[in-house]
């Protein structure tokens, strides 16, 4: 997925002034009023506007940068195994699923974690990580 920085073709350390300059250049080039009704340019203009709206404000830019850092860290994590949720032990009182690690530590994940889309769990005793495989069931 393309980041806002990539949309504007600037580095993550670019100044707000540089980002603004690139925004102005790109929006002039891709704006539908200048290009007619080419859908591709219209879509690109929307992406350019969205990127500018986030990156122009220091508060929203900081939050976006933190989100990007978390995504990079999540991708960089080595997953040692994938385990089906059905193979984990369920504790009804704690609402957690757990599995014993080969080091005798425990992998534990809560129902709330799963509902929030968190599916990678680190052992509480070593550095191994597992990805918990599960299907989302929507309640009616």
N, C-alpha and C positions, 0 to 999 in steps of 0.2 A: 504494500500500500504506500502510495506517495505521500511524503510528509509535506506540511505547509512550506517548509524551507525549500524542498525540492520543487514544489509548484512555482515558487518565486525565483528559483535558481540562485539562492544565497546560502551562505554557510550558517550553521547554528550559532555562531559567534558574531554574526553581522550586526552592525549598529542599526538602530531604528531608522536613522536617516538613509542608510544604504537600502534597507528593506523597502522604505517608502519610494525611493527612486526606482527600484526594480519593479515595484507594484505599478507605478505610473507608466513605465515603459510597456509593461506587459498588458495592462488593461487597455491602453490605447491600441495596441496591436490586435488584441482579441475581442474587443468590445463588439457586440452584435450590430450596433448602430453604424459602425465603420465597415463591418464585413458583410452586411446583408443578413441573411437568415441561415447561415451555415451552422448547423447544429453543433458540430465539433467545436467551433469557436465559441458558441454560446456556453457549452459545457465548460470549456477551459476558462472563460470569463467568470463563471460561477465559482470555480475552484480558486481562481486568483482572488476574488472578492472574499471568499471564506478565509483564505490564508491571511490576507491583510487584516481582516477583522480580529483575528486571534493575535497576530504578531505585533500589531500596532500598540496594543495596550500592555504595559509592563506586568500587570497582574495576571491577565489571561495568558500572556506569553510564558510567564514563570510556571503557571499551572500546566500548560502544554508541554514545556520542556521537562517537567517532572514526569508527566505521563509518557513521553518519549523515552526517558531514561529507564522507567519501569519496564516498558516494552522491550528495550534492548537487553536489559538484565534478564528478563523472562526468557527471551530467545537464546541467550548465552548459557543458560543453566543446562547442565548435562543431565539428561534423564537416564537413569540406570536401568529402569524396567517400566513396563506398563502392566498394571494390575486391574482386573475387572472388579468393580465395586462389590459384586456378588461373592467374590473370594475373600472379602474383608469381614471381620467380626463386627457386629453392630451392638452398641451399648445404648439401650433405650433411655436410661436415666440421663446420660450425658449427651445423647443425640449425636454420637460420634461413631465413625467407622475406623477400625484399627487393624494393623497387620504387624507381626513381629519381623523385624529386619534380621538379616544374617549376622549382625553384630550383637544381637539380643536387645537392641533398642526397639522403639516403636514408631511406626508411621501412624499418624492420627489425623483425621480430617472430619470436620463437622458438617452437618446438613446445611448449615448456613453458608459455609465455605463453598459447597457445591452449588447452592442456589445463586451465589454471586459469580459463578464461573471459574472459581479457583479449583484447579484439578491437579496441581503439582504439590507434592508433600515431601518435606525433608525429614529424615530420621531424626529422632530426638537425641541420638547418641553418636551418630557419625555424619559424614557428609553426603551419604547416598540419597538420591531423590527418586521418587516414582511418580508416574502419571496415572491417575485414577480414571479408568474408562467407565462411563455410565451413560445412560439414556435419560434425557429430560422428559418427565411425564407431567403434562399440564393438567391441573385440577380444574374441573368444571363447576 
